């Protein structure tokens, strides 16, 4: 995802860009309002400091919002109730006061994206070989045998099985399956994957893609299919 950091403070901009890059984002930086208004069309998410040297940050925010529904988080040292109200009224999707934690920023970005991006359509039932996962009843069956899974195990398995040819990253799993406790140790994912493999009777149902995440496999090598009914 392409992120535009609009920040007048060079040290803060460099630190933020470095952190975002380490998390896999493509980052560009604008240090003035004028530069931001030229660059935001190429971005998919904007982190906007309201303290800019040339144009008031609220005006920049209004201009970005008038151009479309690009997600914007306003970042500022001003943190009164009136400041927050003005920032949100100018079109910001969220408002974050400096100083802030980097993990909090990432969490707020994920929350904004969940609100602003339509949820991808997923099949209500997923079949993969002998494995059948029912999104209505939240039931997992392997052949004619029901597999008892926990709520999080079901969510993880259904997410992987709904897009069997896609590698789902650990970050995506933490965000989408553990949305309310996203800062838990990544060891949580490994524990749930291990438990699912044991319950399904084979490690081949869930394939580890080292350094990235996981994808759905098929222990019996049968053809996968989707049932939209």
N, C-alpha and C positions, 0 to 999 in steps of 0.2 A: 504494500500500500504506500502511495506517495503522500508524504506529510510535508506541509509547509509550516515552518517555525517562523513566526513574525516576532522578532525580539531585538530591541535596541542594544541591550547589554551583550557585548561580544562573548564574554566568558560564559554567561548563562546560555546563550545560543549554542556555543560550541559544546558545552556539557550536555545539553539536551539532545543535540544532533548526534553526538557520540553514543549516548544511551539508546536512542531510538534505532540507530544503525545496528547496534549489537543485537537488537531484538528483531532484526530482519526488515526494518522499514527503510524505504528510500526517502531521504530527507533533503530538502532544500531550505535555505534560510533567507529571509528578507529582513533588513534592519530598519527600514522606513515604511511608512504607510504607502507612499507612492510606489515603492518597489513591490509591496505586497499586492496592491491592486493590479499590477501587471502580471504577477506570478500565480495568483490563487486559482486561475482557470486550469492550470496543469496539475492541481493537487486533488487528493481524495479526502483529506482531513486537514484542518487548520488549527494550530495552536497559536492563539493571538494574544500577545502582550498588549494591554491597553495603554501603556506608557510609551508613546512613540514620539520622535523628535519633530515631525512635520505635520502629521494629520492626527487628530484625536482618534484613539483606538475604537471608540464607540462608532465613529463615522465609518471607519474601515469595516467594522462588523456589519453595520447596516448595508453597506455597499455589497459585501459578500453575500449577505442573506437575500438582498434584492435580486441578485443574479441567479439564485437557485437554492437548492437544499443541501449544499455542502456542509458536512458536520463541522462545528466550530466550538472549541473550548476557549473561553476567555481566561487569561492568566494575568493577575495584577496584585500589586501590594495594597490596593485599596480594598478594605473588607468590611465596610459598613453595610447595613441592610439596604440603604439607598443605592450604594454602588452595585450590589448584587442585582437589585431590581432593574437598574438602568442597563446593566450588561445583558440580562435576560431579555429585556424589552427591545434591545438593539438587535437581537436575533441569535445570541449565543445559545448553544444547546446545554452548556454547563458553565460553571464559574468556579475557578480555583484560585485561592489566595496564596501568595508567596509568603514565606517559604513553604514548600510542599514536598511530600515524599514522592520519589519516582514511581514506586509501586502504586501509590494512590492515583497518580496520573494515568498509568496504564489501565487500572481498574475503571476509572471514569471514562476513558476512551472506549473500552469494551462495552460499558453500559450505554454510552451514546450510540454506538454502532448497533447494538441490539434494538434500540428504540427507532433508529432512523432507517435501517435497512430492512426490507421485507424478508421474512423468514423463507428460506428455500423450501419448495414443496418436496415432501418426502413420501414414499409409499406408506400406506397404512399397515400393510403386511409385507414382510420380506421373507423370501425363500432363498436358501442357498444350500443346494444339495438336499440332504436329509434334515437340515435345520430350518425351522420355521419360527418367525418372530412376529407376534401379533401386537400392533401398536394400540389396538382398542382394549384388549383384555390384559395387556402387558404380560402375556404368557409366552414362554419359550418351550418349543417342543423339538426333540431330536428323534426323528422317526415317529414311533407311536408312544414315546416316553416323554413325560413332562419334566423339564429341568427347572428346579427351584432356584431362583436368583434373587438377589437383593435389588432395591430400587436403583441404586447407582450402577450395579452390574448390568441391569437391563438397559439403562440409559446409554451406557458405554457400548454395549453390544449392538443396540439398535442403531446408534450413530455410525458405527463402523460398517454394519451390514447394509445400511441404506445407501452407501456410496462405496461399494466393494472394490472399485478400481482406483480409489483415491487414498493416498497416504494422509492420515489425519495426524497433525503434529501434537506433541504433548501440550503445547500452549493452548491449542484449540480444544483439546479434551478437557483441560482444566477450566477453560472459560465456559464451555457449553454443558459439561456434565456436573462440574462443581462450581457453578456460577456464584453461589453464595459464599463459598469458602475457597476462592481461587488461589489464595496464598498458601494453601496446604502444600506439604512436601510432595515433590513429583513421585516419591516412593509410593504414595497412595495409588497412583495409576498402576504401577507395577504389581502392587498387591491385588488389585481388582482384576487385572489381566490374568495373573497367575491363578486366581480363584476360578475365573471363567474357563480357562483352559482345562483345569481339573474337572470342573462340572461337565464340560462338553466332551471330555475323554481324550483330547488330543491338543498338542501345542499348535497344530497346523491350522486350527480355526482362526487364530489371531496371529498375524505375522509381525514380528518386530522389524522395523526399518531403522537400523542403527544410526543414532545421531539425529533422527528426525521424529519418528513417532510409530504409528501402527497402521496396518491395513487388514482388511478381512481376507481370510483364506478359505479353504474348503478341504476338510480332512478326508472327504470321500471323493474329491476331485469331480464332483457332479457339476452340471451347468447351473449357474445362478439365474434367478428370475425374480421379477417383481409382480406383485398382485395389488392393483390399485383399488380393488373392491372393498 
